[in-house]
Amino acid sequence: MKPKKKHSFKSKLNILQKHLCHDISITELSGLYQVSETTLRRWLYRYETNGVEGLKDSETWKKYSNAKTRKGK
């Protein structure tokens, strides 16, 4: 399985603008940018419900390294 690629706010917005302004399908964008259709649809939903703020990373999301989670087990 491929590791997840982190997309910046600007990258997400740029990709979605291609869909919204240039009528490029989610399927086409998925192939062009190597982002799953599910992820693109999630970004689109967040954009439609919360505007550009919906594409920014949440400050409350916790990110743990594998070493830290293994140590706790």
C-alpha positions in Angstrom: 0.0 0.0 0.0 1.3 3.5 -0.9 1.9 5.9 1.9 -0.5 8.8 2.2 0.6 12.0 0.5 -0.1 15.2 2.4 -1.7 17.8 0.3 -1.4 21.5 1.2 -4.4 23.8 1.4 -3.4 25.5 -1.9 -3.1 22.1 -3.6 -6.5 21.0 -2.5 -8.0 24.4 -3.6 -6.3 24.2 -7.0 -7.5 20.7 -7.7 -11.1 21.5 -6.7 -11.1 24.7 -8.8 -10.2 22.6 -11.9 -13.4 20.6 -11.2 -15.6 23.5 -10.4 -14.4 26.1 -12.9 -13.2 23.9 -15.8 -15.6 21.0 -15.6 -12.9 18.3 -15.2 -14.5 15.2 -13.6 -13.5 13.8 -10.2 -12.4 10.6 -12.0 -10.1 12.6 -14.3 -8.6 14.6 -11.5 -8.1 11.4 -9.5 -5.9 10.0 -12.3 -4.1 13.3 -12.9 -3.2 14.0 -9.3 -3.0 10.5 -7.9 -5.7 11.2 -5.3 -8.6 8.8 -4.6 -12.0 9.7 -5.8 -13.2 9.3 -2.2 -10.7 11.9 -1.0 -11.6 14.3 -3.7 -15.3 13.9 -2.9 -14.6 14.5 0.8 -12.6 17.7 -0.1 -15.5 18.9 -2.3 -18.1 18.2 0.5 -16.0 20.1 3.0 -15.5 23.0 0.5 -19.2 23.2 -0.3 -20.3 23.1 3.4 -17.5 25.2 5.0 -16.0 27.2 2.1 -12.2 27.5 1.8 -11.9 27.0 5.6 -13.1 23.5 5.2 -9.9 22.6 3.2 -7.6 23.7 6.0 -6.2 21.1 8.4 -7.9 21.1 11.7 -5.8 22.2 14.7 -7.6 19.6 16.9 -6.7 16.6 14.8 -4.1 14.4 16.7 -1.2 12.9 14.8 0.9 10.3 16.4 4.0 8.6 15.2 4.2 4.8 15.0 6.9 4.8 17.7 4.7 6.7 20.1 1.6 4.5 19.6 3.7 1.3 19.9 5.3 2.4 23.1 1.8 2.9 24.7 0.7 -0.6 24.0 
